[in-house]
Amino acid sequence: MKVIITGATGMVGKGVLLECLDHTSIEEVTVIGRNLVGVATQSSKELVYPNFSDFSRISGELKGYDACYYCLGISAAGLDEYAYHKITYDYTMALAGVLVKHNPDTTFIYVSGQGTDSSEKGRMMWARVKGKTENDLLKMGFRQAFMFRPGAIIPLRGIKSRTKAYQFMYDYFMWLVKGIKLISPNSVVDTTQIGLAMINATIRGYSESIVTPKDMIVLAQS
């Protein structure tokens, strides 16, 4: 398979990237980002592209892919709805629109989050925007589209979060996250499970388009 990954400098994206680079079913990985990640393998390449609002300039380079793992995301803290909508919705749909045109048989997986509002009418701004993003992706016509909604995530393989508040939590309160996993094992996933779940959903499909932490654990083991 040939796959595209966005958000590979973030915690989830980096975890997905590492699993893709190690997986025998994946022959080529293309990372699209506004900054270099530093991937240096025979089976990977990077496209540094500054304008996520319009992918027309590199449209010809986005043909022949089997999957896109869209891990780009940002916290809504300190952002108004316009700014958050642009990054969360507009950027996602810009890339998805080009990909579905050139690769209608591809699998598109979008990293959303627990609490996303599929009705698009709730009080939480971020949840409404994420809900609209999910809903419109599912209508685009991809052969497969999955909306991954992780909750608490355990970073593995030396991965750090770029969000200082999250990394502070991991540095000082990981014992709490692991405690939650002991009490409710299906509510917490790690970065390796997320990556393997994406790969396996692409290869084998899955019965649900909204993928919960429990679903990710099942998919990672399949």
Secondary structure, DSSP 4 states (H G I P E B T S, - for coil): -EEEEE-TTSHHHHHHHHHHHH-TT--EEEEEESS------TTEEEEE-S-TT--GGGGGGG-S-SEEEE------TT--HHHHHIIIIIHHHHHHHHHHHH-TT-EEEEE--TT--TTS-SS-HHHHHHHHHHHHHHTS--SEEEEE---EEE--TT---SSHHHHHHHHHHHHHHHHHHHHSTTSEEEHHHHHHHHHHHHHH--S-SEE-HHHHHHHHH-
